[in-house]
Amino acid sequence: MRALAFALLFLPAAAIAAPEVTWEAEQYDPASDTQPADLVLPMPCGGAMAFQKVTVPVEAENPLDDRRVRVGQSQKNTGFSDYLHTEYLRGAFTDAGSGESYYYIGRYEITAAQARALRGDCAVPDRKDRTAQGGLSWFDAIDLSRAYSEWLLANATDALPAALGGVAWLRLPTEVEWEYAARGGAVIDPIEFPQRRFFGEEDIDRFVKFASNSRGKLLPVGVRDPNPLGLYDIYGNAEELMLEPYRLNAVGRPHGQVGGIVTRGGSVKSTDEEIYSARRVEYPLFKAADGSPLTSDMFGARFVLSRNVTTSDGVVSDIHDRWIGIAEAPTGEGTDPLSALTSLVEEEIDPRKQAALTGLQLEFRRARENASTAFAEAAKSTMLSGAVLIGAMRDGVATLRKRQSDVRAVVDEIGVTADQAKRDVLNRTAGLIVQEMNGLRQLQRTYLLSYSRALSTLANDISPEITDKSFRLLVDELTLANQDQILASLQLFWVDLDTYRTQPDMSEGELLNLALSR
């Protein structure tokens, strides 16, 4: 009976043909001429909304598997709000073929035309209606997402991707959904994901509408360039309301006190320093003066397409069985199995059983020692790789400088050579040198990516105790082997690791400078 009730609860109605979209594409996906959105869903009044797919790599067939994501930033002045911390993320939908989960997030902030359509006003939109919708309260944003969800499920389930099974709805994003997408998700280079912004300092005007270029007025969506996932105005324009309430950052974990509403991304009133992926701002939910919901000209929204976790009785059963399997695993978190085994040996009065347990205890100790040795060897290998990479990057920089000097000399010679045949030879020579330099730059970037991963592995995946011990052993080994050059690079790498632990969100340029600075 329970299974039947569950099935009826989540069984979608027969697919309902999607109403025709009559709006011009520039009203709902102005970038469609160059790169159409991943998903376009119809809206009331002939409107539409564009979404981008955000992939979250996980083991798709395991509903308990999620992805660890490090977000936040390392600067202390706003650390109480947005310091580095670990979150876990999984998309609401899964692709069994690729072994990935994913969710959809609005390609643009909600526009004035879209908000009006969700409120039942079907006036034909004009150019000014492409402006980001401001003036919302958190409750307004929730009401708009509710209205859209109700309309979509009642009128256009056929427009939902087949993999969604005809059941999905709109809501505000969680903070980790928003920040993961803002940084570029799985499509951005791993070196760049932790950085403060997804672009260089000199490129802010290409991507962001903020105080220096917007006169404090909300502007049409999709005017600036998108982020690596194809999201527009993820920084600037309207402040984007989040689903969950504000909490302080208690040096890497959520503080226990729950506060007001959160916005992300900054607005057209934000300064350059206030534009970065981790920035979050708290506001009260209500106005103190009259008790009404707090609104702001800058408050806007960007919806996420989502659904419930326990979508069927079969899914619940699978979750239950997998959870029980983890919970009842022999080694519980926080329990030292060797200590427990020692207690069993001491308490056993049967000599034969005690002897068997003692043998098991010895094997366990050996296994633990082997595992510890394996981690130590992995740490030593990673540190040695990091030291070698420092040398390789330094050699690469020296070679690049030499080739730059060579190409300048060839160009100078071209300028004073009258013989056309000789000029042609010199031009070909210059072209070959430039081609070689491009290859060297790509190789340098590969070295830098490997260097970043070595630092990340040692900082996040291996305990400090093992890392410290492995470093001392490696220093002794290199000293005895008279490997002075590698030893010097290892000492530099060790200093870099200490810096990286406190500032993993360094830009690519900062990371390269760190490796080459001494």
MARVO-701301 format. One line per 8 residues: number of its first residue (from 0); for each residue x, y, z of C-alpha. Coordinates in steps of 0.1 Angstrom, whole numbers, plus 5000, padded with zeros to 4 digits. Layout:
N
NUM	X Y Z  ...
! end
This chain:
518
0	5000 5000 5000  5028 5024 5009  5046 5016 4976  5014 5024 4957  5009 5057 4975  5045 5067 4969  5042 5058 4932  5010 5078 4929
8	5026 5108 4946  5054 5111 4921  5038 5097 4890  5037 5126 4865  5005 5133 4846  5003 5127 4809  5027 5150 4791  5011 5184 4782
16	5022 5199 4749  5042 5231 4755  5025 5264 4744  5042 5282 4716  5069 5308 4724  5059 5340 4707  5085 5364 4721  5115 5374 4701
24	5146 5355 4712  5164 5387 4723  5138 5389 4751  5147 5355 4767  5181 5344 4751  5198 5374 4735  5230 5354 4730  5212 5327 4710
32	5227 5339 4677  5262 5329 4688  5255 5301 4712  5219 5289 4721  5211 5281 4757  5212 5245 4768  5175 5245 4777  5146 5269 4769
40	5114 5265 4788  5081 5283 4779  5064 5308 4802  5030 5323 4804  5021 5350 4777  5042 5333 4750  5074 5340 4769  5103 5318 4777
48	5133 5314 4800  5168 5301 4791  5189 5278 4813  5224 5264 4813  5233 5228 4823  5257 5226 4852  5274 5192 4854  5285 5178 4888
56	5307 5147 4882  5296 5119 4906  5290 5082 4906  5256 5085 4891  5242 5051 4900  5249 5057 4937  5224 5082 4951  5246 5089 4982
64	5276 5099 4961  5282 5137 4960  5311 5160 4951  5333 5177 4975  5338 5214 4965  5360 5239 4982  5345 5274 4980  5350 5308 4997
72	5382 5329 4997  5413 5332 5018  5413 5370 5027  5408 5376 5064  5390 5410 5063  5357 5394 5051  5365 5359 5064  5337 5360 5090
80	5313 5358 5060  5331 5341 5031  5362 5323 5043  5374 5290 5027  5352 5260 5035  5341 5227 5021  5307 5220 5007  5291 5190 4990
88	5271 5191 4958  5251 5168 4936  5228 5178 4907  5191 5170 4910  5192 5150 4877  5215 5122 4866  5229 5109 4834  5236 5072 4838
96	5254 5071 4805  5281 5097 4814  5281 5089 4851  5273 5125 4860  5247 5145 4878  5236 5179 4867  5212 5208 4874  5199 5237 4853
104	5204 5273 4863  5190 5304 4846  5213 5317 4819  5203 5353 4828  5188 5371 4857  5150 5373 4856  5139 5402 4834  5111 5427 4839
112	5092 5410 4810  5095 5376 4826  5084 5388 4861  5055 5406 4845  5044 5375 4826  5045 5353 4858  5022 5379 4874  4997 5375 4845
120	5005 5407 4826  5007 5397 4789  5016 5431 4774  5040 5426 4745  5075 5432 4758  5098 5459 4744  5135 5465 4746  5134 5481 4781
128	5117 5450 4794  5149 5430 4789  5163 5449 4820  5170 5427 4850  5140 5427 4874  5149 5445 4906  5128 5457 4935  5121 5421 4948
136	5117 5409 4983  5128 5373 4991  5091 5364 4993  5085 5380 4959  5112 5358 4944  5097 5327 4960  5063 5337 4947  5076 5341 4912
144	5093 5307 4913  5061 5291 4927  5040 5307 4900  5063 5295 4872  5065 5260 4887  5027 5257 4889  5022 5270 4854  5049 5248 4839
152	5036 5216 4855  5000 5225 4846  5007 5236 4810  5040 5225 4796  5054 5193 4810  5063 5182 4775  5089 5210 4774  5109 5194 4802
160	5138 5172 4791  5127 5135 4789  5153 5125 4815  5134 5146 4841  5104 5124 4838  5080 5153 4836  5086 5164 4872  5107 5194 4880
168	5102 5229 4894  5118 5262 4898  5133 5276 4929  5161 5300 4941  5196 5285 4941  5214 5274 4971  5246 5292 4978  5269 5263 4968
176	5248 5258 4936  5253 5295 4928  5290 5297 4936  5299 5264 4918  5282 5277 4887  5296 5312 4890  5332 5299 4892  5326 5278 4861
184	5317 5244 4875  5334 5214 4859  5342 5231 4826  5368 5255 4840  5404 5247 4844  5411 5233 4879  5438 5259 4884  5412 5287 4878
192	5383 5273 4898  5396 5284 4933  5405 5319 4920  5388 5350 4932  5372 5356 4898  5370 5336 4866  5387 5364 4846  5419 5385 4849
200	5418 5419 4867  5421 5438 4835  5390 5421 4820  5363 5432 4846  5346 5456 4821  5341 5427 4797  5321 5406 4821  5306 5428 4848
208	5282 5457 4851  5292 5474 4883  5296 5508 4899  5324 5520 4875  5305 5514 4843  5267 5514 4850  5257 5546 4868  5239 5526 4895
216	5210 5516 4872  5200 5480 4864  5207 5472 4827  5195 5448 4801  5207 5412 4807  5232 5395 4784  5251 5427 4774  5285 5416 4788
224	5304 5384 4781  5294 5352 4799  5313 5331 4824  5328 5297 4813  5294 5280 4817  5277 5305 4795  5260 5324 4824  5255 5361 4819
232	5256 5388 4846  5267 5363 4873  5286 5392 4887  5270 5427 4888  5237 5440 4875  5212 5427 4901  5221 5412 4934  5208 5376 4933
240	5187 5363 4962  5196 5328 4976  5173 5301 4989  5187 5296 5024  5193 5320 5052  5226 5336 5062  5251 5321 5086  5285 5334 5096
248	5317 5314 5086  5331 5300 5118  5366 5296 5104  5357 5270 5078  5323 5258 5091  5288 5273 5092  5281 5292 5124  5252 5280 5145
256	5232 5312 5144  5208 5315 5115  5202 5351 5102  5186 5370 5074  5185 5367 5036  5216 5363 5014  5225 5379 4981  5254 5369 4958
264	5272 5384 4928  5271 5421 4937  5252 5447 4917  5256 5478 4895  5263 5496 4928  5292 5473 4938  5328 5484 4936  5356 5465 4919
272	5367 5451 4953  5332 5438 4960  5331 5417 4928  5342 5381 4934  5327 5347 4935  5327 5341 4973  5312 5375 4983  5279 5371 5002
280	5259 5399 5018  5232 5396 5045  5201 5417 5048  5171 5415 5073  5141 5396 5060  5117 5424 5071  5119 5462 5074  5121 5474 5110
288	5101 5505 5103  5068 5489 5093  5073 5451 5094  5069 5447 5056  5093 5424 5037  5126 5440 5028  5129 5450 4992  5157 5467 4973
296	5160 5482 4938  5190 5459 4934  5174 5426 4945  5169 5402 4916  5168 5365 4911  5181 5336 4889  5162 5304 4891  5174 5268 4893
304	5154 5238 4879  5152 5211 4905  5132 5182 4920  5129 5161 4951  5155 5136 4961  5133 5106 4970  5116 5104 4936  5102 5069 4939
312	5099 5040 4964  5127 5022 4945  5150 5052 4950  5142 5054 4987  5149 5017 4991  5183 5021 4973  5192 5051 4995  5182 5031 5026
320	5202 5001 5017  5233 5020 5008  5231 5042 5039  5227 5011 5062  5257 4996 5044  5278 5026 5053  5265 5030 5088  5271 4994 5097
328	5306 4992 5081  5330 4976 5105  5351 5007 5110  5329 5036 5123  5341 5071 5121  5358 5082 5152  5365 5046 5163  5400 5032 5165
336	5395 4996 5153  5430 4986 5166  5421 4998 5201  5388 4979 5199  5406 4948 5188  5432 4952 5217  5403 4953 5242  5388 4921 5227
344	5422 4904 5231  5425 4915 5267  5389 4905 5276  5390 4871 5259  5395 4842 5284  5396 4813 5259  5434 4808 5252  5427 4796 5216
352	5404 4825 5207  5429 4849 5224  5457 4835 5203  5436 4839 5171  5427 4875 5180  5464 4883 5188  5473 4870 5153  5446 4892 5138
360	5458 4921 5158  5493 4916 5144  5480 4914 5108  5460 4946 5114  5490 4965 5127  5510 4954 5097  5482 4965 5073  5480 4999 5091
368	5518 5003 5089  5517 4994 5052  5489 5019 5045  5509 5046 5064  5540 5037 5045  5521 5039 5012  5507 5074 5021  5542 5085 5031
376	5557 5073 4999  5529 5090 4979  5536 5122 4998  5574 5120 4991  5567 5113 4954  5543 5142 4952  5568 5166 4969  5596 5154 4947
384	5574 5160 4916  5567 5195 4929  5604 5202 4934  5612 5190 4898  5583 5211 4884  5598 5242 4900  5630 5235 4882  5612 5227 4849
392	5592 5260 4851  5623 5280 4858  5641 5264 4829  5611 5271 4808  5610 5307 4817  5647 5310 4809  5642 5293 4775  5613 5316 4767
400	5633 5347 4774  5661 5334 4752  5637 5327 4723  5621 5361 4728  5655 5377 4724  5662 5355 4694  5629 5365 4676  5636 5402 4684
408	5670 5398 4668  5655 5382 4637  5628 5409 4634  5655 5436 4637  5675 5419 4609  5644 5418 4587  5641 5455 4591  5675 5462 4577
416	5676 5435 4550  5668 5446 4514  5671 5412 4498  5636 5397 4495  5648 5361 4494  5667 5366 4526  5637 5384 4541  5615 5354 4533
424	5640 5331 4550  5641 5354 4581  5603 5356 4582  5601 5318 4582  5627 5316 4609  5608 5341 4630  5576 5321 4625  5593 5289 4636
432	5606 5306 4668  5571 5320 4676  5556 5285 4670  5583 5271 4694  5575 5298 4720  5537 5289 4718  5546 5253 4725  5568 5263 4754
440	5540 5284 4769  5516 5255 4766  5541 5233 4783  5546 5258 4811  5508 5258 4817  5508 5220 4819  5536 5222 4844  5517 5248 4864
448	5485 5226 4864  5506 5196 4877  5522 5219 4903  5488 5231 4915  5475 5195 4918  5506 5185 4938  5500 5213 4962  5463 5205 4964
456	5469 5168 4971  5494 5175 4999  5472 5202 5014  5439 5184 5013  5443 5146 5009  5473 5137 5031  5475 5144 5068  5499 5171 5080
464	5516 5145 5102  5524 5122 5073  5534 5152 5051  5558 5166 5077  5574 5133 5084  5578 5125 5047  5594 5159 5040  5620 5153 5067
472	5628 5119 5054  5630 5132 5018  5654 5160 5030  5676 5133 5046  5676 5111 5015  5685 5139 4991  5712 5152 5015  5728 5118 5017
480	5727 5114 4980  5743 5149 4975  5713 5160 4953  5718 5196 4962  5698 5211 4933  5667 5190 4939  5670 5196 4976  5670 5234 4970
488	5639 5231 4949  5623 5209 4975  5628 5235 5002  5612 5261 4979  5583 5238 4973  5578 5233 5010  5575 5270 5016  5551 5272 4987
496	5530 5244 5002  5527 5264 5035  5515 5295 5015  5491 5274 4995  5474 5259 5026  5463 5294 5036  5457 5308 5001  5445 5281 4977
504	5425 5307 4957  5456 5322 4941  5452 5333 4905  5472 5314 4878  5497 5343 4877  5501 5344 4915  5507 5307 4915  5534 5310 4888
512	5550 5339 4907  5550 5318 4939  5568 5290 4921  5594 5313 4905  5597 5341 4931  5629 5329 4948
! end
